[in-house]
Amino acid sequence: MPVVPAMFVVFFLAIVLGLPIFCVLAAASLAGLVIWGGIPLEVIPQRLFTGIDSFSLIAIPFFMIGGLVMERGGLAKKLLDFSSIFVGRIRGGLAVVDVIACMFFGGISGAASAEAAAVGSVIIPDMIKKGYNDDFTVALTVAAASIGVVIPPSIPMVIYGVLTDQSVGDLFIGGAIPGILIGLSLIAVSLVIAWKRNYPREDFRGLRHVALGILRGFPVLFTIIIIFGGIFLGVFTPTEAAAAAAVYALILALFVYHTVTFKDLIRIFEKSGTMAAVVALLIASSNIFSWILATQQVPAILRDTMLAITTNKYLILAMILVIYLIAGCIMDLTPAMIILVPIFLPLINQLGISLLHFGIITVVALAIGLYTPPVGTALAVGLAIGKVPVGRVTKALVPFFLAMVAILALVTYVPQVSLYLLSLR
């Protein structure tokens, strides 16, 4: 039995059995090595180690710590109050607040599931209580949570940088404008729906409330300045920015807002360590999986096949986007990226497409999968909070999905959307 078909048979069987994705990759790789035969066993630990031998990966646990501190410390509520001051009084203002808070929180945590949990747990019950349809509320929140992996910082961009040997800092900067455009598109869609359904406005609660909201919210927002400003101005590397942001978040939660105790830190560090270990196992196991595919000439076969269909790079990019959108429905963002990116790299290099630009395309495309059923992790969090049937939320997601696909097309075919800020450095 050929190596590659055997690997994919084991791969899909392991997925059906419900194994963790790093076990799926490890099992498929082991099957490939056994059938291949004659491969020294030393190759396995060697490929596992080289997959995670990167300084940039140290940023991941720091970003996780910062995000968990913000989530456990209830700082999402302060971001919501801050956003409400400026946009709450327009019709459907809470929907706009939802998106803006997700953009702010995404600029701190870099993870969509943490964002959906932190922001969604506060705003979903509040919006439903104030007259917003429950399916609309959950759909908007999970779609907005996907911004967390596009707008800097972004854990998937760290992983993409490691996979392709690209600057993580440049990827962060490149994701800023696409992330903002996604947020604006979701706001536009939600405002149209709010106008049609006559959703409520928020009442003005006085200047004292405005002053308190700004006073309490701005220190949280300063975390974004530390991360993005430090990287853009060359003050920090992404790893240093992650560490600085984690320390700053701890200071805020422990000594300014007093919403996290030293006892809570044990659970925060334990959870962030576990999550970072899972990511490391995933990257390590995917490295040997990708190595076997490369030695079996799978990327070259895919390249030749796609070029036989068309040599037009715009059509090829369209085919890649379709593959990404399908993969996002059946697989989480990180495993989809670390499996597919090495396969597409030879083709992307031959077409002369910037790997930085392709990185932004990849993250934006796979971010859509975070809220598309059946696997969407952000969707699962939103459904658990809102207690709404998946069928109704899926229907409500359609306008947000179309808006984000439109931004994806813009990012894909107008490279300056991603590269403009980098040209200013």
Order of alpha helices (4+ residues) and beta strands (2+ residues): alpha-alpha-alpha-alpha-alpha-alpha-alpha-alpha-alpha-alpha-alpha-alpha-alpha-alpha-alpha-alpha-alpha-alpha-alpha-alpha
